[in-house]
Amino acid sequence: PEDKGDLEILADTFNDMADQIVANIESIKSVENLRRELIANVSHDLRTPLAIQQGYAETLLMKDKNLSEEERASYLNIILSSGNRLQHLVQQLFEYSKLEANQMQAEKESFFISELAQDITQKYQILADNKNITLHLDMPHNLPMVFADLGLVERVIQNLMDNALKFTPNGGSIQFILEEREKNILVRVADTGPGIPEHEQPLIFERYRQTENGKEAKQGTGLGLAIAKKIMEIHNSSIQVISKPNEGAEF
């Protein structure tokens, strides 16, 4: 083929520059749309615990001398609980925003994921006992080390455990399973909850998309699984669900 002339090269260069400018503009629009969407979707979740805090604080101020010690303690516990919920909501919002904007990088290191699994199981055991849920950890004794961001991997597993506890009924069970698959470690969290209908499964990893059971539970913002998916993506890995209605769910 003949060499391109100077004008043709210049035209190609300008076209490339124009394409890049358009791409940058679309990226800016996307970030702005994300910002608006996050604010709109989280506003209701933030408003509710704020209203609860304000209401009970005002009651304490107005009826302070007429309240018993038990009532006062109950009101303060409700205010504290709402504050903790607010903190969790803001933390999730901040975390997802950073992941969406590619501002969070995986700081990888070698660690034994079996030790992490044991620590997480120990932390969640008391929560499971309080709901009369059987929590069982199943893994071989010779699992190799993994190379990943320890804190982020822990975050993913905690999100899955939180969901499992939320949807598993009293007397149910949660299976936390680790196994070696070729050069990877497969982590499975399976519950005996209501399961997820097939038509809802493709949506549950999107931000603010909750199943009907999730909405009925009135807990969370619909960001937990979206955060887990983003974390797995920056590890060049993936997350998926296997579930049928009334047969539990496995992530």
Salt bridges, closest charged atoms under 4 A:
ASP12 OD2 - LYS4 NZ 2.71
GLU26 OE2 - LYS29 NZ 3.96
GLU32 OE2 - ARG35 NH2 2.59
GLU32 OE2 - ARG36 NE 3.18
GLU37 OE1 - ARG207 NH2 3.26
ASP64 OD1 - ARG72 NH2 3.30
GLU69 OE2 - ARG72 NH1 3.08
GLU95 OE1 - ARG155 NE 2.79
GLU100 OE2 - ARG207 NH1 3.40
GLU100 OE1 - LYS230 NZ 3.29
GLU154 OE2 - LYS123 NZ 3.20
GLU179 OE1 - ARG181 NE 3.16
GLU179 OE2 - ARG188 NH1 2.74
GLU200 OE2 - HIS199 NE2 3.91
GLU206 OE1 - ARG209 NH1 3.41
GLU212 OE2 - LYS215 NZ 3.83
GLU250 OE2 - ARG188 NE 2.82
